[in-house]
Amino acid sequence: MMVANIISPILTNKPSDMLYMLAVQCIPAGVAVTMATFGWWSSAPPSPPSPSADAESESFLVGLKALARNRQYYLLAWAIGGGIALFSVFTTLLSQILCPWGYTDSYVGVVCGSALIGAGFVGSAIAGFIVDKTKRFIEVTKLCYALAIVALVVFAVMHNKANQWVVLTCMCGLFGFFSIPVYPIGNELAVETTYPVGEATSSGIVFMSGIYTLYSVPWYCIHGEVNLFKWFVNQLQGLILILLLQSIGTNLDPKPTTDKCTSENLGDIPVQDMSVPVYVMTGYGGFIALVYIIFFRTEYKRLHADKCKNESEESSENNIDNSGYITDKQTDKVATI
């Protein structure tokens, strides 16, 4: 994703370069397809990483019924999906938001995009290490969500001011640092909230409630009207946000003094002040964070199942009598040592 942000403005200098850029970006996708087709031959590792991973998951339909009865999962799917949507909408509209105020496509793609994704990479590694050691999924996601919104608020206040290069870059980095870890940890939390529902079912619905951009294409590289459906996988929150935010931008009067948005690539797309959309996006993110922080709580069902299984196995190992027999209390079977 970071490389795509960097190379998109470099490869696309005029509308006719779009096909060339897409062809270049197809290369890693082709490698991934080849690896997935010829490199993976098993659905499970040779040794299960935990007792719960060795257990049978519920069927898809049974899992859906269980999810429908889980109120905390509704809140989690909305919150984590909203985080995915905010990140995707933010990265996609970033050029459109900043260019009227003198920020170039190279700055948005190379500097802000690299800061956003690169910092998110580091943040995910740190957050992953913390939750692996502490198992505090809820606390980490709530803290990351809150700090990501703080960075987004500062960005919203400063984005329509000229020459704020350092502040905006830092806010993009902080937003990526705290927002990107929410998704992988949120997937873990979805499994903990819904176990023994299959991971693909619980995590998949969380993802479907957000949005995933195919890649961050500079918005002004499309000649003529923007066709949103060619850019995005149509998923609920992100799709609604994109349509809403694109429709409430206001005309710039007087027109911007900068020429950063007036290249021949722009076509008939009007240059707009996106301040109101940025405020709406920030407010929506703040509302999600507030509700999630206050109301979400759940039992760690998978960790609890693992703990019970381990305790049961330890208890069985200690049930050895003097005659050389061990009794499994769960199955009442007797085995000779």
N, C-alpha and C positions, 0 to 999 in steps of 0.2 A: 504493500500500500504506500509506503514511504517513497519507494522508487517510482511508482506510478505518478505520485504528486510531483516529483522532481522532473521526470522526463516528458510529461504531458505538454507543458508550455514550451519545452525545448523542441519537441518534434512537430508541434502544430503552430505554424506561423501564418497559415492561410487555410481557408475552408477545404481546399483540395488535399491538404495533409492529413485530414481526419482518418481516412482509410488506412494510410500508412501507419499512423499512430496505433490504430486498433490492431493492425497486423503484428506490430512489435509486441503489443501487450498480450496477444494470443500465445506467444512463445511459452511463458511460464505456465499458462493454462494447459497447453499441449503436453508439457513435461509432466504436470500433475495427473492428467488423464492417463498417460502411459504408465506412470508409477502405480496408480490405483488399479489399472487393468492387469498389469503383469507382475506387480510386486506384492500384493496382499492376497493371501490364500486362506486365511483363518479369521474367524469372527471373534476369537478369544485368544488371549496369550496362553502359553504352555502351562504357566502356573498362575492361578488367580491372585490378584494383589490383596484381596481381603475376603473374609467369609461371605460378605454380602454379594461380592462380585461372582462368587461361585454358585450362588442361589439362582433359581429360575425366576425371571421377571414375569410380571403379569402380562397377559395378552394385550394387544393394542386396544381392543374395544373395552375390556375390563378396566384397563388403565384410564381410558377416557372417562368412564363412569366415576372412577375414584377421584379424578381431577375435578370433575363437575361438583363433587361434594366437598371439596377442600377450599374453604374461603380464603385461607392465607395464601394459597397458590394463586388465586385470582389477583390479589394485591401484588404478589411477587412478579407475576407475568406482566402486569401493567407497568410496574416500576422498572424492571430490568428491560422490558421491551421499549419503554419510554426513553431509557438511557441510550439504547442502541439507536433509536430514532433521532434523538438530539445530536448525537455524535455524527451520524450520517448526514443529517440536514446541515449541520454546522460546516462540515468539510465540503459539502457540495455547493453551498451558497456563499462560501467565504470570499471568492473572487467578486461576486456580484455585490456583496456587502461593502467591500473595502475599496474597490476601484474608483468610485466617485470622489474619494477623499485623497487621491494621489498615490495609492499603493499599486504597484505593477503586478502583472500576472506572475512574473518571476519571483517576486517577493512572496506572494501568496503560496505558490506551488513549492518553491525550493525552500524558503526560510520557514514560513508558518507551517507548511505541510510536514517538513522534516522535524520541526520542533514538536508538533502534535503527535506524530506517529512514533518518533524516536523516544520522546519522554514517556509515551504510553507503554512502549516496550520495556523500559526500565521500571516503570511503576508496576507493571504486571509481574515482573520477576520478583520485585520486593514484596508485593502483596501476596503473591503465591507462596513465597517462603514463609511469610508470617502466618497465613492460615494453615499451612502444612504443619507448622509447629504448635500453634495454639488452638486450631479448630474453631476460631471465632469468626465464622463466616458472616454472621449478622452484623457484628460490630464493625468489621472491616468494610463491608459494603455500605453501611450507613455513613461512616466517616468519609469514605471516598466520594460518595454521592454529594455530601454536604460541601466538601472542599471543591469539587468540580463545579458546583453551582456558584460558589464564591468567585472562582476564576471567570466564569461566564458573566457574572454581574459586572465585574471590573471591565471585561472586554466590551460589554454593552455600553458602559458609560464612556469608554475611550475610543470606540471604533470610528466615530464620525468626526474625529479631530485629526488634523494633518500632522505629519512628522512624529507620530507616536510609535515609531518602529520598534523600539526596545520593549515598551510596555505591552504592545500587542503580541510580539513574539513570545514574551514571558507568559502572558495569559494563555496563548495557544498551547505552550508547553505544559503549563500547570493543568489546563483542562484535559489534555491528553493523558498526563501522568495519573490523574485521579479518576478519569471517566472510563478509560479502556479496561482497567482491572475489574470494573463492576461486572462486565459481561462474563468472563470465565468463572469468577467466583460466584456470580449469580447462577450459572449453570450448576455448579456444585450445590448451591443452596437449594435449587429446584429439586435436585435428587434427594437431598436431606428432608425436604418438606413433604415429598410425595412417595418415598420408598414404601412398598416395593414396586411402584409403577416404573416401567422401563425408562432408562435415561433418555433414549431417543424421543420418547413421547413427551416427557415433561420439559426437556430442554428445547425441543423443536417448537412447541407452542409458545414458549417464551420468545424465541427468535422471531416467529411469525407475527407476534404482536408489535415488533419494531420494524426496522427496514434495513436492508443491506444494499449499499450502492455497489454497482458492478465495478466502478472505478471512478475516481474524481476527475471528471472531464471539465476543463475550463469552460464556463458557461457561455462565454462570448465566442467560442470557436464554432458554434452551430450557426449557419447562415439561415436567416429567416426566423420563424417562430420556434420556440422551444417545445420539443416533443418529450414531455416528462416520462412517458411510458417506455421510451427507448432507453432511458437512463436507469430506471430503477426496477427492481423486483417489487411488484405491487404488494406491499404489506402495510397493515392498517395504520398505525400511528404515524410512521414516516410519510406515507402517502398523503394523509390528511394534512400534516404539517407543511409539506412541500406545496400542495395546492393552496392552502390558506396563506402562507407567507408570501408566495409569489403574487397573490392577488391583492395584498394590502400594502405593497410598496407605494410610496408617494412620489409624484413628479418633482424633479429638482427645479426650483424657481428662485433665483436665476439658475441657469445651467451651470454645471461644475466648471471651474476655471482650469481644471486639469484635463489633459487629453488621454488619460490612461484608459478610458472606456470608449473612446471614439475611433477605434481602428476600423479598417474596412471589413474586418471579420464580424463586426457587430450586426450587420444587416439591418433589419427592421426592429430589433429588440430595443425597447426604450431603456435609457439609463435612469434608474430610480434611486431615491433615498430609501434604503432598507432599514432605517432606524426603528420604525414601528414594528416590522417583522422581527427584528432582533430582540426588542423588548418583550414581544409576545412569546417568542421562543424561550427567553430567559424566565419569564413569569411561569410558563407551563412547567419548565424544569424545576423551578423552585417549589411549585405546588406538589409535584410528584415526590420530590425529596422530603418535603415536610410531612406528607401523609405516610410515606414509607418509614421515615424515622420514628414517627409517633406510634403507628398502629401495627407495624409488622413484627410478629414474634412467632416462633415455631419451635417445635421439638426437633432435634437432630435424629430422625428416625433411622437412617442408615448407620450412623455411628453407634446408636443404641443397640441395633441388631448385631453389629460386629462385636460389641462389648459383651452382650449376652452369650453369643456363640463362643467367644474365647473363654468366658468364665465357665460355660458348660463343659468345654473340652478339658479345662484345667481340673474341674471337679471330677470328671470321669477318670482322668489319669491318677488322681489321688485315691480313688476308690478300690485300691488293690488289697485283697484280704490275704491272710496267711496261707491259704491253699493255692495261691498262684492264679487267682481269677480276678478279672476286672469287670465290673458291672456298669453298663451304660444306662443311666437313669432315664434317658429320653426314650429309648427303644426297648428296654428290658431284655436286651440280648446279652448273653454271656460268652466271653471269648477266652480261650486258654492262652496264656502268655508262653 
